[in-house]
Amino acid sequence: MTTEPAPVRAAEKSPTQSGSGSGNGRFFAISAFALFTLLACSNLPTPLYRLYAQAFHFSPLTLTLVFAVYVGTMVPSLLVFGPLSDAIGRRPVLVGATAAAVAAMLVFMLATSTPWLLLARGLQGVAVGAASGALTAALSEFEPRQNRDRAALATTVASLGGLAAGPLIAGSLAQYGPARLVLPYVAGLALLAPVLVFMLRFPDSGTRQPWQPRRPAIPRAMLRPFALNSVASFVAFSVLGLFLALAPSMTAELTHTGNLLLAGGAVTLLLLSSMAAQWAGFGRPTAPLQRNGLVTLALGLALVLVAADRASLPLLLLASLCVGAGHGLTFLGGISEINLQAPAAQHAEVVSTYYVVVYLGLSLPVVFVGFLAARTGLLHAVQVFGYAVILVCCCIAFVLHASAQRR
């Protein structure tokens, strides 16, 4: 869930061209570790939201707004700081992003009310938005064999692996350690400390092209395929957003237990399933990937509804696996098709627009569920959302099938 690798201009020396293969391999590994760590830290609060709701007395609506602040700061940060790292070099952007992530950990540790959470999530959004573009580009630049496919796979594994690790780390520490709302962020600081040291010594790479924020744009010729693929990914990320924001509360309501490791584990299971599905689907035709992903996503949501009706933890965990696989296949098919169809001259703008749509899917529907939950209760809101998304998934899968038949 990061931006595309930034190309290295032919007229300039890339770090790979000017450095040794072993040096490039070292910085490739450092870039992957930094991306993993930043995204793991961004997901540390996930299993703790229920504790915050109890401590600060806020509703599911406030919880979803806290989650949405992260996306609201990440999207503009992604569009502004990715190109900035090309213009002024990777190092200053990455040092600033890591410093913002450290500041977010400190704010979480000191939090005494909801505004502190909003500030911390905003800082995390800035950190991830600023770093993800620069680190994705660095992974492409420092891949020892200049293999863009391997760099893209490393980006996916580091991103989703980090997102999956965060809830597991926070859930286990908060459940079995002292200072439940402090210790997970101490662990986050321990992970970020070496990243900050690495970033201070990071090669000052970049294309040195003039800075211009990425402007979302869609060529008229690809409006229809863009709409179809971006809507499919919007739906997939809306389900992911629901799980990231509300799965711990849902787990507690279904199982009548406050076990935070269990709450974090459900989210981790989903993200690992998404990563495995993307790995398995890598290089396969895009249309079947998306169709199968949407059908699997619908099946997962149906299992969520059954799990809610029967208060069944095994069914909820099975639903997490299905939703994760559906998300992974749908996203992989969508971004692959966008990459195939985007004109070379407007590739960055088209992909940036696609990611804006994707991240809006991660936040806006969750806020709607929060509004509904405040009026009717969490499980009823999830049921309404689930039925609506199952219907949309089936419709999009049918349209994708019909479009493939016409081609």
Salt bridges, closest charged atoms under 4 A:
GLU4 OE1 - HIS347 ND1 2.72
ASP86 OD1 - ARG90 NH1 2.74
GLU141 OE2 - ARG90 NH2 2.44
GLU143 OE2 - ARG150 NH1 2.35
ASP204 OD2 - ARG208 NH2 3.41
